[in-house]
């Protein structure tokens, strides 16, 4: 992710959110070209998102009150505040 000196870098969550939205549009478009119904496509994408969220929750729960290894003190403080 390159930025110019006067243009601040986007937070990673913003970058990933934009990439995810783009990927979702591409998958949806491709499935529509096969004749899949929009309602079925949206349901499939919702199930995939739910699985991703559940997996992330399991990962975070497994770490408990310990921040992932190799992170800064500020990250660890944020982790503890959020978890």
C-alpha positions in Angstrom: 0.0 0.0 0.0 1.8 3.1 -1.2 0.9 6.6 -0.3 2.3 10.0 -1.1 3.9 12.0 1.8 0.9 14.3 2.0 -1.6 11.4 1.8 -1.9 9.5 5.1 -2.0 5.7 4.9 -5.5 4.2 5.4 -6.0 2.1 8.5 -5.7 -1.6 7.7 -9.3 -2.2 8.6 -10.4 0.2 6.0 -8.2 -1.4 3.4 -9.5 -4.9 4.2 -13.1 -3.7 4.3 -12.7 -2.2 0.8 -11.0 -5.3 -0.5 -13.7 -7.5 1.0 -16.5 -5.4 -0.5 -14.8 -5.6 -3.9 -14.4 -9.4 -3.7 -18.0 -9.8 -2.7 -19.1 -7.8 -5.7 -16.9 -9.8 -8.0 -18.2 -13.1 -6.6 -21.8 -11.9 -6.8 -21.4 -10.8 -10.4 -19.8 -14.1 -11.4 -22.5 -16.1 -9.8 -25.2 -14.0 -11.4 -23.6 -14.7 -14.8 -24.2 -18.5 -14.1 -27.9 -17.8 -13.5 -27.9 -17.9 -9.7 -30.7 -15.9 -8.1 -29.7 -12.8 -6.3 -31.4 -13.9 -3.1 -29.4 -17.2 -3.1 -26.2 -15.4 -3.8 -26.8 -13.0 -0.9 -27.6 -15.9 1.4 -24.4 -17.7 0.4 -22.3 -14.6 1.1 -24.0 -14.1 4.4 -23.2 -17.7 5.5 -19.6 -17.2 4.5 -19.3 -14.0 6.5 -20.9 -15.6 9.5 -18.4 -18.4 9.3 -15.5 -15.9 9.1 -16.8 -14.0 12.1 -17.3 -17.2 14.1 -13.7 -18.3 13.3 -12.3 -14.9 14.3 -14.2 -15.1 17.6 -12.8 -18.5 18.3 -9.3 -17.3 17.6 -9.7 -14.2 19.9 -11.3 -16.3 22.6 -8.4 -18.8 22.5 -6.0 -15.9 23.2 -8.0 -14.6 26.0 -6.4 -11.7 27.8 -3.0 -12.2 26.0 -2.3 -10.1 22.9 -0.8 -11.9 20.0 2.9 -12.4 20.3 5.3 -9.9 18.8 3.0 -6.9 19.1 3.8 -3.5 20.6 2.8 -2.5 24.1 0.2 -0.1 22.7 -1.3 -2.9 20.7 -1.4 -5.0 23.9 -3.1 -2.3 25.8 -5.7 -1.9 23.1 -6.2 -5.7 23.0 -6.8 -5.8 26.7 -9.3 -2.9 26.5 -11.2 -4.6 23.6 -11.2 -8.2 24.9 
